[in-house]
């Protein structure tokens, strides 16, 4: 995961979003460490799943 954020709205602190990365123009593309992300994930149970 390359990004993570918790929903800041009152009553929604159990919702988390995770960004899975990118293949170009990020730190993961330097030095042969290519990682192709596959989207944004959403957890509705405080990050457990």
Buried (B, 14 or more C-beta within 10 A) or exposed (E): EEEEEBBEEEEEEEBBEBBBBBEEEBEBBEEEEEEEBEEEEEBEEEEEE
